[in-house]
Amino acid sequence: MNKIDLMKLAAEYQEYMVRMRREFHQHPEISGKENHTREVLIREIEKLNVPFRLLPGTGIIAIIKGEKPGKHRVIRADIDGLPVQEESSNLKQKKACVSSVEGVSHSCGHDAHMAMLLGTMHVLVNIQKEVKGTVYCCFEEGEETNCGIDAMLSALAEYPVDECFALHVYNGLSAGKINVSPGPRMAGTVGVGFYVCGKAGHGSRPDQAANPIVPAAHIITQIDSAFVNQMNAEETVTLGLSVFQAGEATNVIPERAFIGGTARFFNKEEGEKAFHIINTIAENTAVCHKCTVEFADRNQISLMPVINDEKITLKIEEKLRELCGDTYLAECPKWYASECYSKYLEKYPGALGFLGIQNEEFGIGAAHHNGKFDVDESVFPLGVCAEVGFILSE
């Protein structure tokens, strides 16, 4: 297909994609609870007469077989919302649609991801004679909590997958622009969560207790210092300690203090180093104050960085240039958020692309996971071109 044909065909489904995005947006569901969302997806997939597979939980794999032999490729969209109260306005004006569910919203853009993948499926069915190989359209549950990734990858392991691709709408990139770059694109996550355990006592006699607040405070400052002095200065690793909980009364020394947060990294070795530093400092500092450390389940490297395969990335970029022209491609810095799509890239060569949604004129550009977050829906055909372009690339 030439660029005019695909852009025109994708645009024909713009009204459909907007309608679907708004339906998803008005009825968001949190991770692992996307039952209505799955019903809507099943309804739309059945209209296309595309076979699909229901996974344990709420995930779906729809399978489109091209009429020519070729590779087996995955396109992925996530389907969950967030426990975030949505505001009726974005940064400048009223939104086109707002969540109808109190305290839950699609404030990350997964509604747009689903709508675009459905649009892509329509295009692929339309051009099925030109499609080489098999396309697995994956609607993944629970990306925000990683609760659906294992079921999805377990199911995909039954197919001979060659390559994978996904898009993420991004408020840090202008609407009408798309970025697919090789190398690290989103950060890995070190989950920080541990209790400093001491001995409770009366506030008037700290010598008769083992106050966990004191070593906990030292642990926080020492981790911060260690990151400055021990981490590779040429490898970015951020530290965000955001929880410190201890005690309820001013005259009672508590038995435990909790510290929680994350560290983000783009280099696997530096992430593992950061994790080791945090744990070592916590344990050794606690001992100096006659305390111990009890690590919570979240205290682990939960996700590796999203690292795009260079060969796949350049191939997609070349196809985008061929189909859409140079004007849509843009440079974009790495994003410090994390994504369980990294687990796909640990198994298969592939890439994650950023689709810009920032539009200052219409007040669109609030941060993800924010009540004012909004999406410029005009970018949907470009997203479809990227996903279809991936399938059509040799």
N, C-alpha and C positions, 0 to 999 in steps of 0.2 A: 504494500500500500504506500502511496506517496503521502506527503505531509498534509496536503489539502484534504484528501479523502479521510484520513484518520481524525484530524481536528474537526472536520465537519461531522463525522459520524459520532464522535464523542459529544459534541455540542448538542446533538439531537436528543441526548439523554439528560441534559442539564435540568430540565424541569422535573424529571423523574427523580434525579439524585437530590435535588433540593427538597422535594416532598418527602423522600425517605429519610433524609437527614433530620428534618423537623419532626417526623414521627418518632424517630429514635430519641431525639433531644427532649421531646415533651414527656417521654416515659422512660427515664433512665433507671438503671438497676445497678446496685453495687456488685462488686466482684463475687462470683460464684452464685449469684442470685438472678442471673439474666434470663429468667424463664420466659417472660413476655417477649423480650428481645429475640430470643431464639424462635418463638412462634412466628414473629413477623418475618424473620429471615427465611424460615421454612416456607412460609406463604409465598414469598417472592421467588425463591429458588424453584419451587414447584411450578410456578407460572412459566418458567423458562424450560421446563422439562429436562432439567439437569439432574442427574443422579447425585445423591448426597449421603453422607454418613454422619449419624449422631454419635458424639463421643460421650463417655461418662462425664456427668456434669452438664454443661450447657454449650460446649463447643460443637462446631460443625465443619466438615470438609465436603465441599461440593467439587465434583470432578468433571472437567470438560475435556473430552478427547478430540484432538484435531483430526482432520481427515488425511494428514500426511504424517509419516514417521518422523520422530524427533525426540527431543529431550523431555524429561519429566521435571516440571518447574512448579515451585510453590509461590503463591502470592498470599500474604497474610494481612488480616485486619483484626484489631482487638475490639471487644464489644462491651466492656464494662464502663459504668460511670463511677463517680466519686462521692463520698460522704461530704460534699461541699454545698452549702446553701447558695443558690444562684441569685444574683441581683438582676433586676428587670432591665437595667441599662448597662451598656458597655462603658468605655471611657468618655463617650461623647453623647450618645443618644439611646433611645429605647431599642432593645433587641428585636429581631424579627420573630423569634419564638423563645419561650422560657420553659424551664422544667415545671411540670405539674406536680412533682413529688417533693414534698417538704424535706429539706436537708440532703437531697441527692441531686446531682447534676452531671451532665457531660461537659465538665470544665477542663477537659484535656484534648478533646477533638476526636474521640473514638467514634462518635456518631457520624462524623465526616468520613472516617476511614471505612466504615461499613457501607455508607452510601456510595462511595467511589468504587469499592470492590463490586458492589451490585451493578453499578454502571459498566464497569470493566467486563463483567460476566455477560451483560447484554451485548456489548461490542464483540466479544469473542464468539458468542453464539451466532451473531450476525455474519462474521467472517470465518466461520468454522472450517470452510474449505481451504483457507489459507494458513490455518494454524498447524504448526508442526509439533507433534508430540502430545503430551498430556499436561493439563494445568490443574493443580490442586488449590482451590480457593479456600483458604483456611480462616474461619471466624473463631478467634481464640477467646475463651472465657478468662476473666480475672487477671488481666495484665497488671493491674495496679498492685495486686497482692501476690502475683506469681502463682496463683492457685490452679491455673489451667494449663500451664506450659508443659507439665509432665505428661498429661493425657494427650495433648496434641502431638508432642514429639514421639510418644509411644505409638500412636496411630500412624504417623508419617513413616516410622521405621519399617512398616509393612510394604512401602512403595519404594521404587528405585529412584528416589529424588536426586536430581543432578544439581539444581541451583535454586536459590530463593531470593525473593525481593519483597520489600515492604515500604510503605510511605508513612511518614508522620507529619501532620500539619504542624507548622512551627511559627510562633508569634515573633520570633527574632529575624524573620525573613519576609521581605515585601511580597504582597499578593501578586500573583502572576509570574513568580520566579520559582525555580526549582533547583535544588542542589543535590548532586550525587558525586561524592568525592571518595577516593580510596583512603584506607587507613582508619584510625580511631575517629568515631563520630559522636558517640555518647559514652558517658562514664560508667565504669564499674562501681560497685557499692560494697564498702565494708560496713556491715551493721555493727554498731556499738551498743552494748547493753549488758550491764553487770551491776551486781549488788556488792557494796562494801559492807561486810558483816562484822559487827563489834559486840559490845556488851552494854545493854541498857542500864541507865542509872539516874540518880537525882542530879539535876543541874548544878546543885551546890557543891557536889563532890565528884568532879570529873576524874579524880585520881582513882576512884573506886569503880569506874566504868571504863569502857574502851570506845570512845566516841568515834563512830564511822564517818562523821561529817568532816573531821580534820584530815584524815588521809584522803578522803574523796576530793576535797579541795586541792590538796597537793597533787593528786593524780591528774586533775584537769590542767593545772598549770604546767606540770611536767610533760604531759603528752603534747601540749601546745609548743613547749620549748623543744622537745625532741623532734617534732616535725620540721621546725625551722633549722635545726642543727644536724639532723641525721638523714633526712630525705634528700634524694638527688635534686639539686636546684634546677636541673634542666628537665625534670619530669614533674608535671603538675599533679599534686595530690592535695585536695582540700579537706579541711576538718570542720565539721559542723556539730559540736556538742550542744544539744538543744534541750535536754532534760536533766534536771538535778532535783531529786525529791528525797526529803528526809524530815522526819519529825512532824509533830502537830502541836506540841505545847512548848512554851519558851523555857520551862523549868524541868523538862524531861529530856534526857539524852536518849535518842532512839537506838534501836538495835541495828537498823540497816539504813543505808543510803543508796539511792539508785542513780546511775549515770547512763544517759542514752544519747544517741545521735548517729551520724554517719561520717564516713570518709569517702571521697570520690576520687577515682583514678582512671588513667587512660593506658597505663602500662601495667601488665599483669604482675611483673616482678615487684614493682614499687607498691602495688596494692597489697601483695602478700607481706612485704616488708612493713608497711604501715600497720597491718593487722597484728604482726608480731610485736611491734613496738608498743602498741596500745595494751596488749595483754601482759607483756613483761612489766611495764611500768605499773600497771594496776596491781598485779600480784606482789611485786617487790615492795612497793610503797605501803601497801596494806600491812605487810609483815612488820615493817618498822614501827607501826602504831598498834601492834598487838591485835590486828584485824585480819580477816581473810576475805577472799573474793569469790563470789558465786556468779558464774557467767550465765546469762539468760540465753534462751534458744536463738534470739535474734543476733547474738554476738558471733558473727561469721561473715565470710565473704559470700554475699547472697547473689551477686551478679558480676560477671566479667564485663569489660567494655564492649561496646558495639564496634567491631572492626571490619570495615568493608574490604572485601577481596578486590585487589587492584584490577585483575583481568576482567572480572564481572562488571565492576564499576565503570571502567573505561568503555566496555562494550555497550552498556546502557547509555552512557553519556553520548557515545557516537550515534546510537540509534535515535536518541532524543534530538540530537542536532539535525539528523537526517529528516525526521518526521515533523519536528516543530520549529526548527531554526535556532540560531544562536541566542536570540533575544530573550529566551525564557530561562537560559542557564545562568546561574549566579554563584559566586563564591559565598561561603557561609562558615563562620567559626564552629568549632566543636560545641556541643551542647552538654552541660554538666549534669543533666538529669540522667537517669538510668532506665534501661529497657530490657525486659526479658527476651526480646528478639535476639539479644546476644547469644542465647542458647541455640537458636537456629544456626547462627554463623559459626558456632563451635563445631557443628556437625556437617554443614553444607557450605560450599562457596556461595557468596551472595552479597547483598548490599541493602542498606537502608537509605532512603532518600528523604530530604526535607522539602516539604511543599509550603511555600510562603503563604501566610494568611494576614499579614500585617497591612492595615489600611487606615492611615491616620485620618483621612477625610471622613470616614464613617465610624471612627472611634474604636477600631478593631486593632488590638495589640497588647491587651492585658496579659499578664503572665499566665501560663498554664496552672491549673489547680487553684484558680482564683475565681471568685464570684462574678467578676466582670469579664471573664474570658469570653471571647466571641470568635466566630469564624466568618471569613469572607467567602461566601458560597460560590462566587464567580470562578474560583480556581478549580472547581471539580473536573471540568473537561481536561485540564492540563494534567491533573492527577491520573485520569484514565489513560491519557496518552503515554504517560510514564509506565504504567502497569502493563498496558498492551505492548508498548515498545519493548519492554523486557521480554515478553513472550515471543515477539517477532524477531528479536536479535539472534544472530547465528552464534 
